[in-house]
Amino acid sequence: MKLILLSGGSGKRLWPMSNDARSKQFLKVLRGPQDTNISMLQRVWGQLQDVGLDGSAYVCASKPQWETVLHQIGEVPFIEEPMRRDTFPAIALATLYLLDVETVSTSEVVAVVPVDHFVDDHYFETIAKLEGVLSESGANLALMGVTPSEPTSKFGYISVHPSSDGVRWHQVHRFVEKPPESLAAELIREGALWNCGVFAFRAGYLRSLLELRGLPSTFAEFRDGFETLPMRSFDYEVVESAASVVVIPYTGTWKDLGTWSTLTEEMGHTVAGLGNATACDGTHVINELGIPVVAIGLQRAVVVATPDGILVTDKEMSAHLKDAIKPFANRPMYEERRWGSYRVLDYQKLEDAEVLTKWIEIKPGSNISYQKHFKRTETWTILAGVGEVALDTRIFPIAAGDVVRIYAEQWHAIRAFQELKLVEVQRGSELIEEDILRRYSTWEEVENACSLGRQRSAVWQH
């Protein structure tokens, strides 16, 4: 069985920590080993390792999130979504990748698992049973449903037919999306389960479904036509119309950490970062800034301070956050990349140019790609660490105290031997990603490019 970990959401409900680049599954606010802070993605990947399922797992996410995945859990099998198109296109793309690139059999069972839920290890042990359930039942799809702890309108419900004695799965009767609490209570009395978004099917089943609907059924065709595909959920497009669907119950910890109210329940500490909460009840303070944040006498509130903004909210009212932040669409001020991370310190718009100042940290052995900019200059001030810089065809060492000036249209890259910390000041007319032309990612490629450039220069001079 292969596992597809869906990790491509945008997570605006956890602003100002979450944004298009740093979705909720990447936020390091959960308690990890040795009292460290870890993200939902890191927690789930660790649990997969604990139950021995990591060797068959693939992470599926959009291109902007690839570097964050690398930063948090390292080099893992990754399936890139060209853009966000909801869960049906994402799952279909990942399945075709397994068939055409990984060349798995059409009879291979594929299980789809969200990574933004808080669960215990038993959750993944139950998922491992889905392969056997598909064989036993002969169904098109096998789902996992959570045994409800209360009637709530927050989740969808899976209504089931009673199962025979000794049978570990139920035939699905119908799906009810976020019913009122009175109907939810009635569904629970009838044995309904919460729909937690876990599906299992044979890879060939989904390819046949795409062919039947006249959609691209090879990985290359599907990827190339991705932007034209319907933006629909897998539930709506596949599950709710499947001829035969079964479900197995899961009884254990399961929480959708989609709001500040639910996320803070699992943080394990009331203050993260520089600050405190004095004479407060049920209040959490999360601070990513270098200045203290102090809360006094607040009841069941959340205070979050990041470079992207500051939030002060009653926990229950935090569910309305998406509407409150609609007027604000600033660029992300903090990102994790494969090589490290950066934080925007300041932005100024002058009469003749824009100036953007960043704090950058580069992990030992990592490097920023060989690149150039057409409409801006950069100045690097090295504050800590040791490394080397490639500037056009030259490669030279750098250390704390050094300053490197990079002009427009000048190729450059930087690598860390020891962790590098530097301040980068960008000055130009358009400080946008489209102003960047990237080439080589690995340092070996950078060295080869510099060597080739020197050879061409020598020939030209001769």
C-alpha positions in Angstrom: 0.0 0.0 0.0 1.2 3.5 -0.9 0.3 6.6 1.2 -0.4 10.0 -0.2 0.0 12.7 2.4 -2.0 15.8 1.3 -0.2 18.9 2.4 -1.2 21.6 -0.1 -3.7 23.8 1.8 -3.3 27.5 2.4 -4.5 27.8 6.0 -5.7 31.4 6.3 -7.6 30.6 9.5 -4.4 30.6 11.5 -3.2 34.1 10.4 -0.8 35.8 11.0 1.4 32.7 11.3 -0.1 30.9 8.3 -0.2 32.3 4.8 0.1 31.0 1.2 3.8 30.0 1.8 3.4 28.7 5.3 0.2 26.7 5.7 -1.1 25.5 9.1 0.6 22.1 8.8 4.0 23.9 8.8 3.5 25.9 12.0 5.9 24.8 14.7 3.6 25.2 17.8 3.1 21.6 18.9 5.2 20.1 21.7 7.8 17.7 20.3 10.7 15.5 21.7 13.1 17.1 24.2 10.6 20.0 24.8 11.0 21.3 21.2 8.4 22.9 19.0 7.3 20.9 15.9 4.8 21.3 13.2 1.8 19.0 12.3 3.8 17.7 9.3 6.8 16.9 11.4 4.5 15.2 14.0 2.7 13.1 11.4 6.0 12.1 9.7 7.4 11.0 13.0 4.3 8.9 13.7 4.6 7.2 10.3 8.2 6.3 11.2 7.0 4.9 14.5 4.5 2.5 12.9 6.8 1.7 9.9 4.8 3.4 7.1 7.2 6.2 6.2 8.9 4.0 3.5 5.7 3.9 1.4 4.6 7.6 1.9 4.6 10.4 -0.6 4.0 14.1 0.2 1.8 15.9 -2.3 1.8 19.7 -2.1 2.1 22.8 -4.3 5.5 24.0 -5.7 5.8 27.0 -3.2 5.6 24.5 -0.3 8.2 22.1 -1.6 11.1 23.9 0.1 9.3 24.1 3.4 8.7 20.3 3.3 12.4 19.8 2.6 13.3 22.1 5.5 11.1 20.3 8.0 11.4 16.6 7.2 14.2 16.4 4.6 14.4 14.6 1.3 11.2 12.6 1.1 9.3 11.4 -2.0 7.5 14.5 -3.2 4.7 15.0 -5.8 4.3 18.5 -7.0 1.0 20.1 -7.7 1.4 22.8 -10.4 -1.1 24.9 -8.5 -3.9 24.5 -6.0 -7.0 22.9 -7.5 -8.7 21.2 -4.4 -8.4 17.6 -3.4 -9.7 15.8 -6.5 -7.1 17.0 -8.9 -4.4 16.6 -6.3 -5.2 13.0 -5.5 -5.7 12.1 -9.2 -2.3 13.7 -10.0 -0.6 11.8 -7.2 -2.2 8.5 -8.2 -1.1 8.9 -11.9 2.4 9.7 -10.7 2.5 6.4 -8.8 1.3 4.5 -11.9 3.4 6.2 -14.5 6.5 7.4 -12.7 6.8 4.9 -9.9 5.3 2.2 -12.1 3.2 0.6 -9.4 0.6 -2.0 -10.4 -3.0 -1.0 -11.1 -4.0 -3.3 -8.2 -1.8 -1.3 -5.8 -3.8 0.1 -2.9 -3.5 3.9 -2.5 -4.5 5.5 0.8 -4.9 9.3 1.1 -4.2 10.9 4.4 -4.4 14.6 5.4 -1.4 15.9 7.4 -3.2 18.7 9.3 -5.0 16.5 11.9 -3.8 15.8 15.5 -4.0 12.0 16.0 -2.3 9.2 17.9 -0.4 6.3 16.5 -3.5 4.0 16.5 -4.8 6.2 13.7 -2.1 5.1 11.4 -2.4 1.5 12.5 -6.1 1.7 11.5 -5.2 3.1 8.1 -2.9 0.2 7.5 -6.0 -2.1 7.7 -7.7 -0.4 4.7 -5.8 -2.6 2.2 -7.3 -5.7 3.8 -10.7 -4.2 4.0 -10.7 -3.4 0.2 -9.9 -7.1 -0.5 -12.5 -8.5 1.9 -15.3 -6.2 0.8 -14.6 -5.9 -2.9 -15.6 -2.3 -2.7 -14.4 0.5 -4.9 -13.4 2.7 -1.9 -12.6 2.0 1.7 -12.8 5.0 4.1 -11.9 5.5 7.7 -14.4 7.3 9.9 -13.9 8.7 13.4 -16.2 7.6 16.2 -17.9 10.9 17.3 -17.4 12.2 20.8 -20.2 14.7 20.5 -22.9 15.9 18.2 -21.4 18.9 16.3 -22.1 20.7 13.0 -18.3 21.2 12.4 -17.8 18.0 10.5 -19.3 15.8 7.8 -20.9 12.5 8.8 -20.8 9.0 7.2 -24.1 7.2 7.7 -23.7 3.4 7.7 -25.6 0.2 7.4 -25.3 -2.2 10.3 -22.5 -4.7 9.8 -22.7 -8.5 10.3 -21.1 -10.0 13.3 -17.3 -10.4 13.0 -17.1 -8.0 10.0 -14.8 -5.0 10.7 -16.3 -2.7 8.1 -19.7 -1.1 7.3 -21.3 -0.4 4.0 -21.8 3.3 3.6 -25.4 4.5 3.4 -25.0 8.2 2.7 -22.9 11.3 3.4 -24.3 14.2 5.4 -22.2 17.4 5.3 -22.1 19.5 8.5 -25.7 18.9 9.7 -27.3 20.9 12.5 -26.6 19.5 16.0 -30.1 17.9 16.3 -29.6 15.9 13.1 -26.0 15.1 14.2 -27.2 13.6 17.4 -29.7 11.4 15.5 -27.0 10.3 13.1 -24.7 9.3 16.0 -27.5 7.2 17.6 -27.7 5.4 14.3 -23.9 4.6 14.3 -22.7 7.4 11.9 -19.0 8.4 11.9 -17.2 11.6 11.3 -15.7 11.9 7.9 -11.9 12.6 8.4 -10.9 12.6 4.8 -9.1 9.3 4.7 -9.7 7.2 1.5 -8.3 4.0 0.1 -8.7 2.6 -3.5 -6.8 0.7 -6.0 -4.7 2.8 -8.4 -6.4 1.4 -11.5 -9.8 2.3 -10.2 -9.1 6.0 -10.3 -7.4 5.8 -13.8 -10.5 4.0 -15.1 -12.7 6.7 -13.6 -10.7 9.5 -15.3 -10.9 7.6 -18.7 -14.7 7.2 -18.2 -15.1 11.0 -17.6 -12.9 11.9 -20.6 -10.2 13.5 -18.4 -6.5 13.0 -19.0 -5.5 9.6 -17.6 -1.7 9.7 -17.9 0.5 11.6 -15.5 2.1 13.8 -18.2 -1.2 14.8 -19.7 -2.9 15.4 -16.4 0.0 17.6 -15.1 0.1 19.6 -18.4 -3.7 20.2 -18.2 -3.9 20.7 -14.5 -5.1 24.4 -14.6 -8.1 23.4 -16.6 -9.4 20.7 -14.2 -12.5 21.2 -12.1 -11.7 22.7 -8.6 -13.7 20.0 -6.7 -13.2 17.9 -3.6 -12.4 14.2 -3.9 -15.5 13.6 -1.7 -17.8 15.4 -4.2 -16.2 14.2 -7.4 -15.5 10.5 -6.5 -16.6 9.2 -3.1 -20.2 10.4 -3.1 -20.9 8.8 -6.5 -19.0 5.6 -6.1 -20.9 2.3 -6.7 -19.6 0.6 -3.5 -18.1 2.3 -0.5 -17.2 0.8 2.9 -15.8 2.4 6.1 -14.0 1.2 9.2 -14.3 3.0 12.5 -11.4 4.6 14.3 -11.8 5.3 18.0 -9.0 7.5 19.4 -7.6 11.0 19.3 -8.6 13.0 16.3 -8.7 16.8 16.1 -8.9 19.2 13.2 -6.5 21.9 14.3 -8.0 24.5 11.9 -8.6 27.4 14.3 -6.6 29.0 17.0 -9.1 27.7 19.6 -8.4 24.0 18.6 -4.7 24.5 17.9 -3.9 26.0 21.3 -5.5 23.0 23.1 -2.6 20.9 21.9 0.3 23.3 22.3 1.4 22.0 25.6 2.5 25.5 26.8 0.7 28.8 27.2 3.6 31.1 26.0 5.7 30.4 22.9 8.5 33.0 22.3 9.4 36.1 24.3 6.7 37.2 26.6 4.3 36.1 29.4 0.6 35.8 30.3 0.0 37.2 33.8 -3.2 36.7 35.7 -4.8 35.2 32.5 -7.2 32.2 32.3 -7.0 30.0 29.2 -5.0 32.5 27.3 -2.1 31.7 24.9 0.7 34.0 23.7 2.7 33.2 20.6 5.5 35.6 19.7 7.9 35.3 16.7 9.2 38.9 17.1 12.3 40.0 18.9 10.4 42.2 21.3 8.4 41.0 24.4 4.6 40.5 24.2 2.8 40.7 27.5 -0.8 39.7 28.2 -2.4 40.7 31.5 -5.8 39.6 32.8 -7.1 38.2 29.5 -9.7 35.4 29.6 -9.6 32.6 26.9 -7.8 34.8 24.4 -5.1 34.2 21.8 -2.3 36.8 21.2 -0.1 36.1 18.2 2.7 38.4 17.0 4.6 37.7 13.8 6.3 39.7 11.1 3.1 39.3 9.0 0.8 40.9 11.6 -0.5 40.9 15.2 -3.7 39.1 16.3 -5.6 39.5 19.5 -8.8 37.5 19.6 -11.3 35.7 21.9 -10.7 32.0 21.2 -14.3 31.3 20.1 -14.4 34.3 17.8 -11.2 33.2 16.1 -13.3 31.1 13.8 -14.3 34.3 12.0 -10.7 35.3 11.2 -10.8 34.7 7.5 -13.3 37.4 7.0 -11.4 39.9 9.2 -8.2 39.6 7.2 -9.6 39.9 3.7 -8.4 43.5 3.3 -4.8 42.5 4.0 -2.9 40.7 1.2 0.8 41.4 2.0 3.7 39.2 0.8 4.8 36.5 3.3 7.2 38.0 5.8 8.7 34.7 7.0 9.5 31.5 5.0 11.3 28.3 5.5 13.3 27.1 2.5 15.3 23.9 1.7 18.5 25.8 2.7 17.2 27.5 5.8 14.8 30.4 6.5 14.4 34.2 6.1 12.4 36.9 7.9 11.6 40.3 6.6 12.9 43.0 8.9 11.8 46.1 7.1 10.3 47.4 3.9 10.5 51.0 2.6 9.2 52.6 -0.6 11.4 55.5 -1.5 11.0 58.0 -4.3 13.3 56.2 -6.7 13.4 52.6 -5.3 12.0 50.0 -2.9 14.2 48.7 -0.1 13.6 45.3 1.5 15.7 44.1 4.4 15.9 40.4 5.4 17.4 38.3 8.2 18.7 35.1 6.5 19.9 31.9 8.1 21.5 29.2 6.0 22.0 25.6 7.4 25.5 24.1 7.4 26.1 22.3 4.1 23.2 24.1 2.3 23.3 26.8 -0.3 21.1 29.3 -2.1 20.7 28.6 -5.8 22.9 30.3 -8.4 20.7 33.2 -9.6 20.6 36.8 -10.8 18.2 39.7 -10.6 17.5 42.2 -13.4 16.0 45.1 -11.5 17.7 45.2 -8.1 21.0 45.1 -6.2 21.7 43.2 -3.0 24.1 43.7 -0.1 25.0 40.8 2.2 26.4 41.6 5.6 27.7 38.4 7.2 27.0 38.4 11.0 27.9 34.8 12.0 29.3 31.6 10.4 31.7 30.6 7.7 31.0 29.8 4.1 31.8 30.8 0.5 30.2 33.0 -2.2 30.0 32.5 -5.9 29.9 35.9 -7.8 29.8 35.5 -11.6 32.8 33.2 -12.2 34.6 33.8 -8.9 34.3 31.7 -5.7 35.7 33.1 -2.5 35.4 32.5 1.3 33.3 34.6 3.6 33.0 34.9 7.4 31.5 37.1 10.1 32.2 40.8 9.3 32.4 40.5 5.5 30.2 42.5 3.2 29.3 41.3 -0.3 27.8 43.7 -2.9 25.8 42.2 -5.8 24.8 44.3 -8.8 21.9 43.8 -11.1 22.4 41.0 -13.6 25.2 39.5 -11.7 25.1 35.8 -11.0 25.5 34.9 -7.3 25.1 32.1 -4.8 26.2 31.4 -1.2 27.0 28.3 0.7 27.4 27.7 4.5 30.2 25.6 6.1 29.0 26.6 9.5 25.5 28.1 10.0 25.5 31.5 8.3 23.5 34.4 9.6 23.4 37.5 7.5 21.4 40.6 6.7 20.4 41.1 3.1 19.4 44.5 1.8 17.6 44.5 -1.5 17.3 47.8 -3.5 15.4 48.1 -6.8 12.4 49.2 -8.7 10.5 45.8 -8.4 11.2 43.5 -5.4 9.2 40.6 -6.8 9.9 36.9 -7.4 9.6 37.4 -11.2 12.8 39.5 -11.1 14.8 36.3 -10.3 16.4 34.0 -12.9 17.5 30.8 -11.1 19.9 28.2 -12.5 21.8 25.7 -10.5 20.6 24.3 -7.2 23.5 22.2 -6.0 26.9 23.7 -5.2 28.7 21.2 -7.5 26.6 22.7 -10.4 27.5 26.2 -9.2 31.2 25.3 -9.2 31.0 23.8 -12.7 29.2 26.9 -14.0 31.9 29.2 -12.5 34.7 27.1 -14.0 33.0 27.1 -17.4 32.6 30.8 -17.2 36.3 31.3 -16.4 37.2 29.1 -19.4 35.0 31.1 -21.8 36.5 34.4 -20.4 40.0 33.1 -21.0 39.2 32.2 -24.6 37.6 35.6 -25.2 40.6 37.4 -23.8 43.0 35.3 -25.8 
